[in-house]
Each structure stands twice: as C-alpha cells, then as structure tokens.
C-alpha cells in the first residue's frame, strides 16, 4: 500500500495520539497536527500575517491562516495522518478542496470513559514524566519512577475542567463528524477496546480503503 491519506477524529482522551503513532510507523507516513504545523511554519508569510503574530499574542490563529498552514503541511507529505483538523464546516470544505482522503477514522469513546482516562493522568513536576493511575501507574503510588518526585494532577485534568473540555469538543466538532459519517471513507472504531484491539480495527479499515 502506498502512502494512505488518513483523517483521525475523536475526543480528547480517545487515543488519537497512540493510534496515529502506530499508523505512522506501519505505513511510513507523516503525523500532521494543527499545533505542530503552526509551530513548524510560524514565520510563514500569508495575506493574514504569520502564525507567530497570533501565537505570541496569545490569540487564536484565524481559520484562513490555519487552512494555508495545514495545506502546506499536507502538500509536503506523501501520506499522512491528519489529527486535530478540521474543527468546523468551513475547514471541512477547505480540506475537501485541498486533498482526497482515503479513510476517516472516528474513535468512539463514551464521556464517562473519557473522564476516567483524563482525570486519572498524573505528571511529574520535576522531569515531566506522565502516568495514569489505572493504565500506567508508577511503581510506588504518587511517586515518579524516574526521579522520585511527588506526582501531581494538572489543573486541566480535574473532572470539572475535563467535562468542560468535552462539551466544547462536542459543540465544535459534532457537525464535522456527522459530515464524514455520510461518506464512504468513514469508519467508526470502538475506542473503548484495548489499544491493541483498537489498532487491529484501525489497520483493517486503512488496508481495506487505501490502495
């Protein structure tokens, strides 16, 4: 199979990062995220200015500029996993003009499972190591394996904040998911399986739809 063009969708905590990494390794393709593309091209001149002008000021980068940056990243990639874009209908329309997708993967995970996954994350404030109380616990509860510092829960991993993030995600991307659901490229994956079982379904979907 040569250079599949994949879009992966799913809420925060659904496992997009894990599956994207495996896709890139299996098919030797690029992982394209909006954030990485903006950082890599932050000084790219467009009619809307540069991403750096907005990022340095702490402002949202406007859609037309994001579109140009993502299009440039996709053009440079022979195959890709696109993650974190599109986020609205106008970006969906732009992407349709910019490239043809072989497969659109949607990792479906219930809200309660997402809350469990995201609120269980613990990080080391000293060395940055990351753990999960259930899926990837440290050898000693609350203590970093790497440097022995006390682990902490980030402010944005509390239940209230997580539920707010998930609500924002739904409001912003529900129309995007429904748009692709009506296409032949769309495949819904049960994201509550083990990572290996999710991967098996992901790979089967890509192998079936990409030439």
GIPE-V713700 format. One line per field, one symbol per residue. ss: DSSP state (@ for helix, = for strand, . for the rest). psi: psi as a letter, one per 30 degrees, with the letter a starting at -180 (. if undefined). burial: b if it has 9 or more other ideal C-beta (glycine too) atoms within 8 Angstrom, else e. A space follows every 50 residues. Layout:
ss->???
psi->???
burial->???
//
This chain:
ss->....=====......@@@@@@@@@@@@..====@@@@@@@.....=..=. @@@@@@......@@@@@@@@@@@@@@...====.....@@@@@@@@@@.. ..======..@@@@@@@@@.====.....===...=......=......= ==..@@@.@@@@@@@@@@@@@@@@@@@@@@@....=====....@@@@@@ @@@@@@@@@..
psi->kjikjkkklllkffgeeeeeeeeeeeghlkjjleeeeeefhfgkklfgal eeeeeffglkkleeeeeeeeeeeeefkelljkkgklfleeeeeeeefelk kekjkjjjkleeeeeeeeffkklkfefgkklkfefillekkgkkeefglk llkleggleeeeeeeeeeeeeefeeeeeeffglffkkkkjgglleeeeee eeeeeeeefk.
burial->eeebbbbbbbbbbbbbeebbbbbbeebebbbbbbebbbeebbebebeeeb beebbeeeeebeeebbbbbbbbbbeebebbbbbebebbeebbebbeebee bbbbbbbbbeeebbbbbbbbbbbbeeeebbbbeeeebbeeeebbeeeebe bebeeebbeebbbebbeebbebbeebbebbbeeebbbebebeeebeebbe bbbebbeebbe
//
